[in-house]
């Protein structure tokens, strides 16, 4: 069933709803995750650098007491995102402030690619947390 929308402004233009809606933004590959999650994941590494604090994670990082508390990051992302020079710059800035980074590992990713970008194993992250807290 086609749905027609009548517009009373601009000369009474009639278009099908499918033509009115904007197409989704292009991504490198289509996956089962929704676009909002992808955009959120894509934005997070640079948000603290730019002072953007639109979610709990970036708000906490923005207000972090860098002199008194260690910050440890265990990033996970697509291989293309991990190898991006922008990701390297953002992580370098966070490291220069004192953040520690547990690098991702290479294996099959949620998007179907095989490569660097999967989060490190929980045991490896736990060892890094203990080291950052001086418990190792």
C-alpha positions in Angstrom: 0.0 0.0 0.0 1.5 3.3 -1.0 1.0 6.3 1.3 0.7 9.7 -0.3 1.3 12.8 1.7 -0.3 16.1 0.7 1.7 19.2 1.4 -0.4 22.4 1.6 2.6 24.7 1.5 4.8 25.3 -1.5 2.2 24.7 -4.2 0.5 21.6 -2.8 3.3 19.2 -3.7 2.5 15.5 -3.5 5.2 12.9 -2.9 5.3 9.4 -1.7 6.6 9.0 1.8 9.5 6.9 0.6 10.8 9.7 -1.5 10.4 12.3 1.3 12.6 10.4 3.8 16.3 10.9 3.6 18.4 7.8 2.8 20.5 6.5 5.6 24.1 7.8 5.7 26.6 5.6 3.9 28.9 3.3 5.9 31.8 1.1 4.9 29.7 -2.0 5.5 26.2 -2.7 6.5 25.9 -4.6 9.8 23.2 -5.6 12.2 23.8 -2.7 14.6 21.7 0.4 14.2 23.1 3.7 13.0 22.8 5.5 16.3 25.1 3.0 18.0 27.6 3.3 15.1 27.6 7.1 15.4 28.1 6.9 19.1 31.0 4.5 18.8 32.5 6.6 16.1 32.3 9.9 18.1 33.5 8.7 21.5 37.3 8.7 21.1 37.5 12.4 20.1 34.8 13.8 22.3 36.9 14.4 25.4 39.6 16.0 23.3 37.1 18.5 21.9 35.3 19.0 25.2 32.1 17.4 24.0 30.2 15.7 26.9 26.9 14.4 25.7 26.9 11.1 27.5 28.1 9.6 30.8 31.4 8.3 29.6 32.6 11.6 28.0 31.3 13.6 31.0 33.3 11.4 33.4 36.5 11.7 31.3 36.0 15.5 31.0 35.8 15.9 34.8 38.6 13.3 35.5 41.1 14.1 38.3 44.1 13.4 36.2 46.6 14.0 39.0 45.0 11.7 41.6 43.4 8.9 39.7 44.5 6.6 36.9 42.3 6.3 33.8 42.5 3.1 31.7 40.9 2.7 28.3 40.2 -0.6 26.5 39.0 0.5 23.1 37.2 -1.7 20.6 36.3 -0.7 17.1 36.4 -1.7 13.5 39.9 -2.2 11.9 39.4 0.8 9.6 38.6 3.0 12.6 41.5 1.6 14.7 44.0 2.3 11.9 42.7 5.8 11.3 45.3 8.6 12.0 42.6 10.4 13.9 42.2 7.6 16.4 46.0 7.6 16.9 45.9 11.4 17.5 43.1 11.2 20.0 44.6 8.3 21.9 48.0 10.1 21.9 46.4 13.1 23.5 44.6 11.0 26.2 47.9 9.2 26.9 49.7 12.5 27.2 47.2 13.4 30.0 48.1 10.2 31.8 45.5 7.7 30.4 46.6 4.1 30.0 45.5 2.1 27.0 45.0 -1.7 26.7 45.3 -2.1 22.9 42.7 -4.1 21.0 43.5 -7.5 19.6 43.2 -9.0 16.1 40.3 -11.5 15.6 36.9 -11.7 13.9 35.0 -8.5 14.6 31.2 -8.0 15.0 31.1 -6.4 11.5 32.4 -9.6 9.9 35.9 -8.3 9.2 38.9 -10.1 10.6 41.6 -7.8 12.0 42.8 -5.5 14.7 40.0 -3.9 16.7 38.5 -6.4 19.1 38.6 -5.5 22.8 41.4 -7.2 24.7 40.5 -10.3 26.7 38.9 -9.6 30.1 41.9 -11.2 31.9 44.3 -8.8 30.1 42.1 -5.8 31.0 42.0 -7.0 34.6 45.8 -7.3 34.8 46.1 -3.7 33.4 43.5 -2.4 36.0 45.5 -4.0 38.8 48.7 -2.5 37.5 47.1 0.9 37.2 45.9 0.7 40.8 49.2 -0.6 42.0 47.8 -3.9 43.0 49.9 -6.1 40.8 
